[in-house]
Amino acid sequence: MITLRPYQQDCVDIIDNLPDGSSVLAQMATGLGKTVTFANLNRRGRRMLILSHREELVRQPLKYFNCSTGVEMATEHSSALDDVVSASVQTLTRRLDRFAPDSFDIIVTDEAHHAAAQSYRRIYNYFRPRIHVGFTATPGRGDKVRLDDIFSDIIFSRDLRWGIENNYLSDIFCRRVNIGYDLRNVHSARGDYAPGELEEAMDGTADAIAETYQKLAVGATLIFAVSVNQAQEIAKRIPGAAVVTGETKERAAIIEAFTAGTIPCIVNVMVFTEGTDIPRVETIIIARPTQSDGLYTQMVGRGLRLYPGKTRLNLIDCVGITGKASLCSAPSLLGIDMDDIPANKTCEVEGMLFDLPMKAIAAADCPESWIKNVSVVNLWAKEQKYNTHDINFFRMPDSSLVCSLPNKTIVIPAQDELGRTVFSGQIMATQQAIDAAYRELMEQHSDSAYIWDLNRTKCWGRQPASEKQLAIIRKRCKSFDSSSISKFEASQILNRLLNDKKRSA
C-alpha cells in the first residue's frame, strides 16, 4: 500500500467529499503523482472508469490498484467483475453498448485538456457517474480550448512551481539548440506530427544531436528520438550510449547500468514517456519534436525526480523550422506561447525555468511583435468567441491582455481552462473582464481613445507611414526594417515607445 504525500491526500479528501453530480478538474504537475492520487479515490464499493487519450497510458494506472482491473483497448475487453476499467477513448466510443449508463461510480479523465474532443463528449453524454474528475498536468490556460461546458470548477491545483519550491521536484535549466530540421511540410495527425513524415524530416540530424550531447549534457542523460533508426544513429556517435525501444528485451539491465553510472546516456523511442522511475537523470534532450503538451510534459517528467548530488535538470530542446505548427518546448511548461515571438528572438528565452516568463516578455517586446499584435488578438478572440470591443490590447507571451495608456496599464491575466480570469480582484469570466475594462476605458480614459480604440485608426491607418513617424522609429529602433509599414503600424510602435518612456520617467 502506497503512503500518499500530504498534498495527494488533500486532493483525495477533496474529491471524496464532492457532492453527487460533480464534474471538476484537478491540476497536478508531472512528477507529483496524479496517477497514484486518483488510484486512491474512495469508490464506495462501485466501479471506476479511467479514460486516456494515448494508448500507452491505458495500462499505466492499473499497477496502483489492489483490486480487479480490466482494459478496453484494441483486442482487449474488460469483465463485468472488474472494479476498475482503464480505457482508450478511441476504443470505448465504439463499445459503449457493452456498458449500462450507470456502470461507473467515478469517471476519471487523465490528460483532461483533451476532454473537449467529440470522442470524449460522446462518452460523457452516455454515462451517468456519481462524480467525474479530470486530471491534468498541463499549464492552467484555456486559450486553445476551454472546458467550462464539461467541468464546473478547478478544485485542486499544484503546479510545477509549487512542486519545485516545496522540494518535491527538481529545478530546471532550459536551453534551445537549433539542429536544422524543417517540419513545414509535415502534416499533423491526432494533435501531433504524423510519425512517418516526422521521421523523414528528422533524417540527417543525428550528428547535430550527438554534438549537442557532447557540448551541453551534464551527467546521466536521456535522449528522446523519433524512430529506432534515428536512435541508433545518435547512439553510434556517443561513446557508451545505449538504445532502448519497445522491442528492447534487456531494458531493466540497461536502466540498472544507467543508474549505476556505467552507461552515460540512453537514447529511447517513446519508451520512457511515462511510468519509468530513473531519478538519476540530470539531462534530457528532446530530439523528438511534438505539438502535444501532454507528451512533452511526460518526457520532461522523466528528469524531475530528486536525486543525491543532482542540483537541477538540464533540459535541452532541439529546435528547427516548424512553420505554423506550435512546437512544445521548455516555455510550454509554464504556458508561455512562443509563436508570437520573432524567430530571431527565441534564442533569448533560455535559462532557469522561472526566469523564462520575463525573458519571453522581453523577447516579444519588439517592433515585429507590436505591428502584428492586432491580428494576433483578433484571431484569438475569434477562436474564443469573445468581443474585444475593438480595444487595442497587446497579447503577451503568457496570454495576458495588456492595454497601455499614458498614465495606466490595464491587465487581464490569462484565462484558465474554464475561461475565467481575475480582474479588479475578482474571479470572473474573461468576457466579463473585457467588458469591465471597456467600461473603465470609456468612463475614465476617453481622452486616450486615440491609443486604445482601434476604430479610430480605420480611416487613416492603411496609409503609408509618414516621414515624421519613420524618422522617430529609425532613430529608436535601428535594427528594424520600417520601409513598408503602414501609418497604423507605425502608430503601434510609437505608442509603445512613448508609453514606455512615460512609465520610466
C-alpha positions as CSV (number, residue, x, y, z in Angstrom):
1,M,0.0,0.0,0.0
2,I,1.5,3.4,-1.0
3,T,1.5,6.1,1.6
4,L,0.3,9.3,0.0
5,R,2.1,12.6,0.3
6,P,0.2,15.2,2.2
7,Y,-0.9,17.1,-0.9
8,Q,-2.0,13.9,-2.6
9,Q,-4.1,13.1,0.5
10,D,-5.5,16.6,0.4
11,C,-6.6,16.1,-3.2
12,V,-8.2,12.7,-2.4
13,D,-10.1,14.2,0.6
14,I,-11.5,17.0,-1.5
15,I,-12.7,14.6,-4.2
16,D,-14.1,12.1,-1.8
17,N,-16.3,14.8,-0.3
18,L,-17.6,16.2,-3.5
19,P,-21.4,16.2,-3.9
20,D,-23.1,13.8,-6.3
21,G,-23.2,15.1,-9.8
22,S,-19.9,16.9,-9.6
23,S,-17.7,17.3,-12.7
24,V,-14.5,19.0,-11.7
25,L,-10.8,19.5,-12.6
26,A,-7.7,18.7,-10.6
27,Q,-4.3,20.1,-11.7
28,M,-1.2,18.3,-10.7
29,A,2.2,18.9,-12.4
30,T,4.0,16.0,-14.0
31,G,6.1,14.2,-11.3
32,L,3.7,15.0,-8.4
33,G,1.9,11.7,-8.8
34,K,-1.6,12.3,-10.2
35,T,-2.0,8.6,-11.1
36,V,-1.2,7.5,-7.5
37,T,-3.7,10.1,-6.3
38,F,-6.7,9.0,-8.3
39,A,-5.9,5.4,-7.7
40,N,-6.6,6.1,-4.0
41,L,-10.0,7.6,-4.5
42,N,-12.8,6.1,-2.5
43,R,-15.1,4.3,-5.0
44,R,-17.7,3.5,-2.3
45,G,-17.7,-0.2,-3.4
46,R,-18.6,0.7,-7.0
47,R,-16.6,0.8,-10.3
48,M,-14.2,3.3,-11.7
49,L,-13.6,4.2,-15.3
50,I,-10.3,5.7,-16.4
51,L,-10.2,7.4,-19.8
52,S,-6.8,8.0,-21.5
53,H,-6.1,9.8,-24.7
54,R,-3.0,7.8,-25.6
55,E,-2.8,4.1,-25.7
56,E,0.5,3.9,-23.8
57,L,-1.2,5.5,-20.8
58,V,-4.1,3.0,-20.6
59,R,-2.2,0.3,-18.6
60,Q,0.0,2.7,-16.5
61,P,-2.6,3.3,-13.7
62,L,-3.6,-0.3,-13.1
63,K,-0.4,-1.2,-11.2
64,Y,-1.5,1.1,-8.4
65,F,-4.8,-0.7,-7.7
66,N,-5.2,-3.7,-5.4
67,C,-8.5,-4.8,-6.9
68,S,-9.7,-6.5,-10.1
69,T,-8.8,-4.4,-13.2
70,G,-9.6,-4.6,-16.9
71,V,-8.7,-2.9,-20.1
72,E,-10.8,-1.7,-23.0
73,M,-8.4,-1.2,-25.9
74,A,-7.9,-2.8,-29.3
75,T,-8.4,-6.6,-28.8
76,E,-8.7,-6.4,-25.0
77,H,-12.0,-6.4,-23.2
78,S,-12.8,-5.8,-19.6
79,S,-15.0,-8.1,-17.5
80,A,-18.2,-7.2,-15.7
81,L,-16.4,-8.2,-12.5
82,D,-13.6,-5.7,-12.9
83,D,-13.7,-3.0,-10.3
84,V,-11.6,-0.6,-12.3
85,V,-11.7,-0.3,-16.1
86,S,-9.0,1.6,-17.9
87,A,-10.0,2.5,-21.5
88,S,-8.7,4.1,-24.6
89,V,-11.1,6.8,-25.6
90,Q,-10.9,5.8,-29.3
91,T,-11.9,2.2,-28.4
92,L,-14.5,3.0,-25.8
93,T,-16.5,5.2,-28.2
94,R,-17.2,2.1,-30.3
95,R,-18.1,-0.1,-27.3
96,L,-20.5,1.9,-25.2
97,D,-23.3,-0.6,-25.8
98,R,-21.3,-3.1,-23.6
99,F,-22.0,-0.9,-20.6
100,A,-25.0,0.4,-18.8
101,P,-25.1,4.2,-18.4
102,D,-24.8,3.8,-14.6
103,S,-22.0,1.3,-14.7
104,F,-19.4,3.5,-13.0
105,D,-19.5,5.4,-9.8
106,I,-16.4,7.6,-10.7
107,I,-15.1,8.5,-14.1
108,V,-11.5,9.8,-14.2
109,T,-10.3,11.6,-17.3
110,D,-6.5,11.5,-17.5
111,E,-4.8,14.4,-19.5
112,A,-8.2,16.2,-19.3
113,H,-7.1,19.0,-21.5
114,H,-8.3,16.7,-24.4
115,A,-11.8,16.4,-22.9
116,A,-13.4,18.9,-25.3
117,A,-12.9,16.4,-28.2
118,Q,-16.0,14.9,-29.7
119,S,-14.9,11.4,-28.8
120,Y,-14.8,12.3,-25.1
121,R,-18.1,14.1,-25.3
122,R,-19.8,11.1,-26.7
123,I,-18.7,9.1,-23.6
124,Y,-19.7,11.8,-21.2
125,N,-23.1,12.1,-22.7
126,Y,-23.6,8.3,-22.4
127,F,-22.5,7.6,-18.8
128,R,-24.2,8.9,-15.6
129,P,-21.4,8.6,-12.9
130,R,-21.7,9.9,-9.4
131,I,-18.7,12.2,-10.0
132,H,-16.4,13.0,-12.9
133,V,-12.9,14.2,-12.2
134,G,-10.5,15.4,-14.8
135,F,-6.8,15.3,-14.0
136,T,-4.3,17.5,-16.0
137,A,-0.6,18.3,-15.7
138,T,-0.6,21.0,-18.4
139,P,-0.5,24.7,-17.7
140,G,-3.8,26.2,-16.5
141,R,-4.7,28.1,-19.6
142,G,-7.7,27.8,-21.8
143,D,-6.5,29.7,-24.8
144,K,-6.7,26.8,-27.3
145,V,-9.7,25.0,-25.8
146,R,-12.0,25.9,-22.9
147,L,-13.5,23.1,-20.8
148,D,-16.2,25.2,-19.0
149,D,-19.0,23.2,-20.6
150,I,-17.6,19.9,-19.2
151,F,-16.1,20.9,-15.8
152,S,-17.7,23.3,-13.3
153,D,-14.7,24.1,-11.1
154,I,-11.0,23.6,-10.5
155,I,-11.0,22.0,-7.1
156,F,-7.2,21.4,-6.6
157,S,-4.1,22.8,-8.1
158,R,-0.4,22.1,-7.5
159,D,1.7,23.3,-10.4
160,L,5.3,22.9,-11.4
161,R,6.5,26.0,-9.4
162,W,4.8,24.6,-6.3
163,G,6.4,21.2,-6.7
164,I,9.9,22.7,-7.2
165,E,9.6,25.3,-4.4
166,N,8.4,22.7,-2.0
167,N,11.2,20.3,-2.8
168,Y,9.2,17.6,-4.5
169,L,10.7,18.2,-8.0
170,S,14.0,19.2,-9.4
171,D,14.5,22.8,-10.7
172,I,15.1,23.1,-14.5
173,F,17.8,24.9,-16.6
174,C,16.5,25.3,-20.1
175,R,18.3,25.6,-23.4
176,R,17.4,25.7,-27.1
177,V,19.7,24.3,-29.8
178,N,18.8,24.7,-33.5
179,I,19.7,21.3,-35.1
180,G,18.5,22.4,-38.6
181,Y,15.3,20.4,-39.1
182,D,12.4,21.7,-41.2
183,L,8.9,20.5,-40.3
184,R,6.9,22.9,-42.5
185,N,5.8,20.0,-44.8
186,V,5.0,17.6,-42.0
187,H,1.3,17.0,-41.5
188,S,-0.5,16.7,-38.2
189,A,-2.4,13.6,-37.0
190,R,-4.3,13.4,-33.7
191,G,-2.8,16.6,-32.4
192,D,0.8,15.8,-33.2
193,Y,3.2,15.4,-36.1
194,A,2.5,12.4,-38.4
195,P,5.1,9.8,-37.3
196,G,6.3,8.7,-40.7
197,E,6.7,12.2,-42.1
198,L,8.3,13.4,-38.9
199,E,10.9,10.6,-39.1
200,E,11.7,11.5,-42.7
201,A,12.0,15.2,-41.8
202,M,14.4,14.4,-38.9
203,D,16.7,12.3,-41.1
204,G,20.3,13.7,-41.0
205,T,20.0,15.3,-37.6
206,A,22.0,12.6,-35.6
207,D,25.3,14.5,-35.9
208,A,23.8,17.7,-34.5
209,I,22.1,15.8,-31.7
210,A,25.3,14.0,-30.7
211,E,27.2,17.2,-30.8
212,T,24.6,18.8,-28.6
213,Y,25.1,16.0,-26.1
214,Q,28.9,16.3,-26.2
215,K,28.8,20.1,-25.6
216,L,25.9,20.6,-23.2
217,A,24.9,17.4,-21.5
218,V,25.7,17.0,-17.8
219,G,25.7,13.6,-16.0
220,A,23.2,10.8,-16.8
221,T,21.4,11.8,-20.0
222,L,18.2,10.6,-21.5
223,I,17.6,11.5,-25.2
224,F,14.2,11.2,-26.9
225,A,14.4,10.2,-30.5
226,V,11.7,10.0,-33.2
227,S,12.5,6.5,-34.5
228,V,14.5,3.4,-34.0
229,N,16.8,4.2,-36.9
230,Q,17.4,7.8,-35.6
231,A,18.1,6.4,-32.1
232,Q,20.7,4.0,-33.4
233,E,22.3,6.7,-35.5
234,I,22.6,9.0,-32.5
235,A,23.9,6.3,-30.2
236,K,26.7,5.4,-32.7
237,R,28.0,8.9,-32.2
238,I,28.0,8.8,-28.4
239,P,30.5,6.5,-26.7
240,G,28.9,4.1,-24.3
241,A,25.3,5.1,-25.2
242,A,22.6,2.5,-25.2
243,V,19.4,2.4,-27.3
244,V,16.0,1.4,-25.7
245,T,13.0,0.8,-27.9
246,G,9.7,-1.1,-27.4
247,E,11.5,-4.2,-28.6
248,T,14.4,-4.0,-26.2
249,K,14.4,-7.1,-24.0
250,E,17.2,-6.2,-21.7
251,R,15.6,-2.9,-20.7
252,A,15.8,-3.5,-16.9
253,A,19.5,-4.3,-17.1
254,I,20.2,-1.1,-19.2
255,I,18.3,1.0,-16.6
256,E,20.2,-0.6,-13.8
257,A,23.6,0.1,-15.5
258,F,22.5,3.6,-16.3
259,T,21.5,4.2,-12.7
260,A,24.9,2.8,-11.6
261,G,26.7,5.2,-13.9
262,T,28.2,2.6,-16.2
263,I,26.0,3.7,-19.1
264,P,26.2,7.5,-19.5
265,C,23.4,8.0,-22.0
266,I,20.2,6.3,-23.1
267,V,18.6,7.1,-26.4
268,N,15.0,6.0,-26.3
269,V,12.0,5.9,-28.7
270,M,8.7,6.5,-26.9
271,V,9.6,4.2,-24.1
272,F,10.3,6.5,-21.2
273,T,7.4,8.9,-21.8
274,E,5.7,7.8,-18.6
275,G,5.8,5.5,-15.7
276,T,9.6,4.8,-15.6
277,D,11.4,5.8,-12.4
278,I,15.0,6.9,-13.2
279,P,15.7,9.7,-10.7
280,R,19.4,9.9,-11.6
281,V,18.6,11.6,-14.9
282,E,20.4,15.0,-15.0
283,T,20.0,15.9,-18.6
284,I,17.1,15.4,-21.0
285,I,17.5,16.1,-24.7
286,I,14.2,16.4,-26.6
287,A,15.1,15.4,-30.2
288,R,11.5,14.2,-30.7
289,P,9.6,17.3,-31.8
290,T,6.0,17.3,-30.6
291,Q,2.9,19.5,-30.6
292,S,1.4,17.7,-27.7
293,D,1.6,19.4,-24.3
294,G,0.9,16.1,-22.6
295,L,3.6,14.2,-24.4
296,Y,6.1,16.9,-23.9
297,T,5.5,17.2,-20.1
298,Q,5.7,13.4,-19.8
299,M,9.1,13.4,-21.5
300,V,10.4,16.2,-19.2
301,G,8.9,14.5,-16.3
302,R,11.4,11.7,-16.5
303,G,14.0,14.1,-15.2
304,L,12.1,15.9,-12.5
305,R,12.8,13.4,-9.7
306,L,15.2,14.5,-7.0
307,Y,18.5,12.5,-6.6
308,P,21.5,12.9,-4.3
309,G,24.0,15.3,-5.8
310,K,21.7,16.4,-8.5
311,T,21.3,20.2,-8.4
312,R,18.9,20.6,-11.3
313,L,17.6,19.1,-14.5
314,N,19.3,20.3,-17.7
315,L,16.6,20.4,-20.3
316,I,17.7,20.8,-23.9
317,D,15.2,21.4,-26.7
318,C,16.4,20.6,-30.2
319,V,14.5,23.0,-32.4
320,G,14.3,24.0,-36.1
321,I,11.8,25.4,-38.6
322,T,8.2,24.5,-37.8
323,G,6.1,26.8,-39.8
324,K,2.6,27.3,-38.4
325,A,2.7,24.3,-36.0
326,S,3.1,25.1,-32.3
327,L,6.2,23.2,-31.2
328,C,6.3,22.4,-27.5
329,S,9.5,23.5,-25.7
330,A,10.5,24.4,-22.2
331,P,8.4,27.6,-22.1
332,S,5.3,25.4,-22.7
333,L,5.7,24.0,-19.2
334,L,4.6,27.5,-17.9
335,G,2.0,28.2,-20.5
336,I,4.3,30.6,-22.5
337,D,3.4,30.9,-26.2
338,M,6.5,31.2,-28.3
339,D,4.6,31.5,-31.6
340,D,4.3,35.3,-31.4
341,I,8.0,35.8,-30.6
342,P,10.1,36.7,-33.6
343,A,12.3,33.7,-34.7
344,N,15.5,35.7,-34.2
345,K,14.5,36.4,-30.6
346,T,13.6,32.9,-29.4
347,C,17.2,32.1,-28.5
348,E,16.9,34.7,-25.8
349,V,14.3,32.6,-23.9
350,E,16.7,30.4,-22.1
351,G,17.9,29.9,-18.5
352,M,16.3,28.8,-15.3
353,L,12.7,27.8,-15.8
354,F,11.0,30.5,-13.7
355,D,13.1,33.2,-15.4
356,L,11.6,32.4,-18.8
357,P,8.3,34.4,-18.5
358,M,10.2,37.7,-18.1
359,K,12.6,36.7,-20.9
360,A,9.7,35.8,-23.2
361,I,8.1,39.1,-22.5
362,A,11.3,41.0,-23.2
363,A,11.8,39.0,-26.5
364,A,8.3,39.8,-27.6
365,D,8.6,43.5,-26.7
366,C,9.9,44.5,-30.2
367,P,8.5,46.3,-33.3
368,E,7.9,43.0,-35.2
369,S,5.5,41.8,-32.4
370,W,3.9,45.2,-31.9
371,I,2.8,45.6,-35.5
372,K,1.2,42.2,-35.9
373,N,-0.4,42.2,-32.5
374,V,-3.9,43.4,-33.6
375,S,-4.2,40.4,-35.9
376,V,-3.0,38.1,-33.1
377,V,-5.6,39.4,-30.7
378,N,-8.3,39.3,-33.4
379,L,-7.6,35.6,-34.2
380,W,-7.6,34.7,-30.5
381,A,-10.8,36.5,-29.9
382,K,-12.5,34.8,-32.9
383,E,-11.4,31.4,-31.8
384,Q,-12.7,32.0,-28.2
385,K,-15.8,33.8,-29.4
386,Y,-15.0,37.0,-27.4
387,N,-16.0,40.6,-28.2
388,T,-12.9,42.8,-27.5
389,H,-14.9,46.0,-28.2
390,D,-12.0,47.0,-30.5
391,I,-9.7,47.6,-27.6
392,N,-6.1,47.9,-28.7
393,F,-4.9,45.0,-26.4
394,F,-1.4,43.7,-26.6
395,R,-1.4,39.9,-26.1
396,M,1.7,38.9,-24.0
397,P,3.5,35.5,-24.3
398,D,1.7,34.3,-21.1
399,S,-1.6,35.2,-22.9
400,S,-2.5,38.1,-20.6
401,L,-4.1,41.1,-22.4
402,V,-2.4,44.5,-21.8
403,C,-3.8,47.9,-22.7
404,S,-1.1,50.6,-22.3
405,L,-2.2,54.1,-21.6
406,P,-0.2,57.3,-20.8
407,N,-0.8,57.0,-17.1
408,K,-2.1,53.5,-16.5
409,T,-1.8,49.9,-17.7
410,I,-4.9,47.7,-17.7
411,V,-4.1,44.0,-17.5
412,I,-6.4,41.0,-17.9
413,P,-4.5,37.8,-16.8
414,A,-4.5,34.7,-19.0
415,Q,-7.7,32.7,-18.6
416,D,-7.8,29.2,-17.0
417,E,-9.3,26.0,-18.5
418,L,-12.8,27.2,-17.5
419,G,-12.4,30.6,-19.3
420,R,-12.0,32.5,-16.1
421,T,-9.6,35.3,-15.2
422,V,-9.1,37.8,-12.4
423,F,-10.0,41.5,-12.9
424,S,-10.2,44.2,-10.2
425,G,-9.5,41.5,-7.6
426,Q,-12.4,39.3,-8.6
427,I,-12.6,35.9,-10.4
428,M,-14.9,36.3,-13.4
429,A,-15.4,35.1,-17.0
430,T,-12.9,36.5,-19.4
431,Q,-15.7,38.2,-21.5
432,Q,-16.9,39.9,-18.3
433,A,-13.3,41.2,-17.6
434,I,-13.1,42.5,-21.2
435,D,-16.5,44.2,-20.8
436,A,-15.3,45.7,-17.4
437,A,-12.1,47.0,-19.0
438,Y,-14.1,48.6,-21.8
439,R,-16.4,50.4,-19.4
440,E,-13.4,51.7,-17.5
441,L,-11.8,52.9,-20.7
442,M,-15.0,54.7,-21.8
443,E,-15.7,56.3,-18.5
444,Q,-12.2,57.2,-17.2
445,H,-9.9,57.3,-20.3
446,S,-11.9,58.7,-23.2
447,D,-9.2,61.3,-23.7
448,S,-6.8,58.4,-24.6
449,A,-9.2,56.8,-27.1
450,Y,-6.7,57.6,-29.9
451,I,-4.5,54.9,-28.3
452,W,-6.9,52.2,-27.1
453,D,-9.8,52.5,-29.6
454,L,-9.0,50.6,-32.8
455,N,-11.9,52.2,-34.6
456,R,-10.1,55.5,-34.6
457,T,-7.5,54.0,-36.9
458,K,-9.8,52.7,-39.6
459,C,-9.9,55.9,-41.6
460,W,-6.2,56.7,-41.7
461,G,-4.3,53.6,-40.6
462,R,-3.9,51.9,-44.1
463,Q,-1.9,54.9,-45.5
464,P,1.9,54.6,-45.6
465,A,3.7,55.7,-42.5
466,S,4.6,59.4,-42.6
467,E,8.2,60.6,-42.8
468,K,7.9,62.1,-39.3
469,Q,6.8,58.7,-37.9
470,L,9.6,56.9,-39.8
471,A,12.3,59.3,-38.6
472,I,11.4,58.6,-34.9
473,I,11.2,54.8,-35.5
474,R,14.5,54.7,-37.4
475,K,16.2,56.6,-34.5
476,R,14.7,54.4,-31.7
477,C,14.6,51.0,-33.5
478,K,17.8,51.0,-35.6
479,S,17.7,47.3,-36.5
480,F,14.0,47.2,-37.6
481,D,13.1,47.5,-41.3
482,S,10.4,50.2,-41.4
483,S,10.4,50.7,-45.1
484,S,7.0,49.3,-45.9
485,I,4.9,49.8,-42.7
486,S,1.6,51.5,-42.6
487,K,0.6,54.6,-40.6
488,F,-1.3,52.4,-38.2
489,E,1.6,50.0,-37.7
490,A,3.9,53.0,-37.2
491,S,1.5,54.3,-34.6
492,Q,1.5,51.0,-32.7
493,I,5.3,51.2,-32.5
494,L,5.3,54.9,-31.5
495,N,2.6,54.4,-28.9
496,R,4.5,51.6,-27.3
497,L,7.8,53.6,-27.3
498,L,6.2,56.7,-25.9
499,N,4.3,54.8,-23.2
500,D,7.5,53.0,-22.1
501,K,9.2,56.4,-22.0
502,K,6.4,57.9,-19.8
503,R,6.4,54.9,-17.4
504,S,10.2,55.1,-17.0
505,A,10.2,58.9,-16.4
